[in-house]
Amino acid sequence: LDYKDISSLTEDELKDLIRKNADPAATDNGALADPSDITGPKLVKDGDGYKATFTYKDVPVTTDVVISNVPAQGEVNASDCIFSLDDIGKLTADDVIRAALSKYTDKNGVTDNGEGVVLTQESLDAINRMTEPGTLPLTFTDKSGTIVKKVTATVVQNRRYDTSTGNITLGANDFCITVEQAKTIVLKQDQTDVADMLKKLGNAIATDDGKFIPFKDAAITVDASAIQAAKGSYELVYTYKGKVNKVTVTVKDDGSADTTSSETTVPDVNLTANDFAVAAGTEAIDETAFKKLAEVVVKYNDGSSVENVTIDVEDLAVLNKKIRAKSTDSVFVKVYATDKKTGKQLSATVKVTLPKKAATPKPTKKPGTIAKPGRGISADDIAKELGVDKATAEKIKDYAEKNGTSMDTLRITDTAVKKLKDDKDIKGSDFSRLKARANKSSKNSITLKWVKQSGADGYLIYSNQCNQGGKKYRYKLTKTIKGKNKTTWTQKKRKKGKYYKYMVVAYKLFNGHKVTIAAAPTIHSVTKGGKRGMAKAVSIKKLGNKKKRTKITLKARKTAKIKAVEIRADKKKKIMKHRKLAYESSNVKVAKVTGSGKIKAVKKGKCKIWVYAQNGVYKEIKVTVK
C-alpha cells in the first residue's frame, strides 16, 4: 500500500483496505468456505508496515503488508506571509504561525493546526523590531528543533485580509511619483505597463491560501482614476478577488522612477523630491535641512528606506553662496541615490527659489480694527505655500475672501495632516462649518456625519487609532468622497472597544488642485464591546444664573458662565477623556467664549456658541448682546 492512501484512515478503515487487497480465502473438505467466516486481519506493526493475520476455524495465516513512500520523519509546512506596520511590536509567535498557515505533519501523516510548530525567538524579535515596510526571513521548526522550514515575511503599510472565502491577504504601501508620471497615468492608465508600474511601486502583493501572489500577477488589478496630473495626494485602489486595499500616492515635482514604457523597467529605487522656496532671512542650508525642505523620499519598491542619499556638494555650495549674497536667482540642486543591487546612481533635480526683495506694504485697514476672515490673504503667499501658479492662487484668494476662509485653513494640506503627531486640533480647523461628529457606532464600525458645504467638490476623511499608552498614531487618508451632497460615512472592520480619531476636511478644486475650504476639529469615538463608552448628547445644566437654558441676553462687557455636561450613551460605561468639552463662538466680535465656557459679551449683536464633546455631539446656545 502507498502511505499517501492510508495516512488519513482510521484503524477499521485500514483493516478493511488490507482485507480487500489481501483477498483471504479458505477451503474446507474440498469446498470453498464462506469468506465471512474468515476473521481478521489482526495487525502487528512490523517496521514501516504490518504483519496481517487472518483465521479460519483456528487455522491462522499471516501475510506481509508493505507500506511505500513513508516519510523518513515529520514535516513542518509554512507559507510566505504579509503583515502591516500596525501589527508590528505586538506580534506573538502564535500570530505569526497562524499568518504563515504553518502546520506540523508527523511521521504517521497526522497534521495539526500549528501546535507542533515553533517560531524561532530570533525571527519573532526581528519582525517586531521592524519600523518600516520591507521583507525578512522567518524560521519555523518542530518542537525538537530538527526539522526546519524557512519562509519570507513582507511588512507593508496597508494590509487587508479575508477568511470568509479562503485565507486571502492583500498588502500594499503608500508611495510617491512625479508629475510626469502622473501625466502618463492620466493618459494611459488602462495600459498594462502603467498598471505594472503602479503595482511595483506600491509593492501590491497577496497571499491566497498559502500561495504567494506577486505584483506582476494579472489577478491583482489597480484603479488609478483618482490620480491627477498635479502635485498633491491621491487615492489608489488595488483589488484581488474582490478584496480591496486603498493607498495614498503623493505626486511630486521630480524623481527617478519616471519610466512608464513596457520596454524598460521601474528602478528598484524610487527617488522623489519637491521644489521649494527659501524663506527670507535664511543664512545657510546643510544637507539634512535641504532633504527636509525638498521633502526628499527615497525608498526601495518594497517600502524600505535607502540610506545612501546625498546632495550634490557643488550645487549646495552655489545655493548657500547665493543666499549669503541675497541673490534673487533660482538655483537647481541635484539629489542622488544609489541602487545597492545594481550600483546604478539615480537622481532628481530640485528648483530652489530665492526670496524676492520685499516691497513696503501699504496699510489696508485702520489701526485697531480686526481683519475679517479671508481678508489680508496674499496670492503670492498662496502660490508659495500651496505650490500653485499665480493664476490659480488668485482664484483661491478670491474664494477665500468671499467665503471667509482663513489662510490657516488653506494651509491644511494632506502633508500637514499626516505630519500631526498629537491628537490636538490642527490650526485652521473650526467646528462651526462642518459640525462633524461620530453619532453612531457598533462593535466593528463607526459612523460619521457632517454639514454639507455649498462650495465643496468633495470631502477627505483621515483616521487612525487615538494616541494612547505612549503610542502615537499619525493620520492616514482613509476615504475620499467626491461631490458635496454625501454627508455621512461609516468605517467598518474596526476592533471592538477601541478609540479611533477622525478629521473631516472639505475641499474645492482649483485648476486640478485640491484646496481645503473647511476642516473639523479632531473627533474621538469608540466602538462598542469594551469597557468605555461615548457621549450621545451635550446638556446645558446652567447658563449664567438660569438652569437648563440655551438662550441668554447680556449687556456689552458682561460675562456669563456655561455649565455643561456630556450625556453618556451607556450610563454604565465611562468615557475615556481625550479632551474636555470645547466651546466656539460664531462671531467673536459679538461674544467670545473661553476654553472653560465663560461667555464675554463684546458689542451689540447676535451670535451662536457651540458646546461640543470629543466625539462631536453638541448643543447650540443663542447669545444676544444689547
Secondary structure, 3 states (H helix, E strand, C coil): CEHHHHCCCCHHHHHHHHHHHHCCCCEECCEECCHHHCEEEEEEEECCEEEEEEEECCEEEEEEECCECCCCCCEEECCCEEEECCCCCCCCHHHHHHHCCCEEECCCCCECCCCCEEECHHHHHHHHCCCCCEEEEEEEEECCCCCEEEEEEEEECEEEEECCCCCEEEEECCEEEEHHHHHHHHHHCCCHHHHHHHHHHCCCEEEECCEEECCCCCCEEEECCCCCCCCEEEEEEEEECCEEEEEEEEEECEECCCCCCCCCCCCCEEEEECCEECCCCCCCCCHHHHHHHCCCEEEECCCCECCCEEECHHHHHHHHHHHHCCCCCEEEEEEEEECCCCCCEEEEEEEEECCCCCCCCCCCCCCCCCCCCCCCCCHHHHHHHHCCCHHHHHHHHHHHHHHCCCHHHHCCCHHHHHHCCCCCCCCCCCHHHHCCEEEEECCCCEEEECCCCCCCCEEEEEEEECCECCECCCCEEEEEEECCCCCEEEECCCCCCCEEEEEEEEEEEECCEEEEEEECCCEEEECCCCCCCCEEEEEEEEECCEECCCEEEECCCCEEEEEEEEEECCCCCCCCCCCCCEEEECCCCCEEECCCCEEEECCCEEEEEEEECCCCCEEEEEEEEC
